[in-house]
């Protein structure tokens, strides 16, 4: 599970960088800036890591760190990107070793977790697009989309019994 968490943290940071770079490009009237901040496909950890590191390099080379601060990013964006990319690499190698040690008893679990995380990401896009003007709904979605199941069965919901109607008469 650690790998999925680390991957999502990197993706979230990269999306923030992408949005902020877009705002900077608009402010500076330099759309070419966005050529350095394109999001990769989310299915390949090695590509995510490489792109996160490339974002950090682009910010440094284009001297945009101060612009990120001016656009509301708190902290060192370059250091944060590099740290998140490293976390994904470390989690990937830790998970690889753990899977080898378990002898494949739960070999399908990581791919199922990945599928579930991907489905949540897809639903996230739909919810955020559909309810973009409803902060209450988006707030509820943010909470609901991060709830993790503890397993077990759900408690069945029993509909209330309608009140008895007195006999006519």
Buried (B, 14 or more C-beta within 10 A) or exposed (E): EBBBEBBBBBBEBBEBBBEBBBBBBEEEEEEEBBEBBEEBEBEEBEEBBEBBBBBBBBBEEBEBBEBBEEBEBEEBBBEBBBBBBBBBBEBBEEBEEEBEEEEEEEEEEBEEEBEEBEEBEEEEEEBEEEBEEEEEBBEEBEEEEEEEEEEEEEEEEEEEEEEEEEEEE
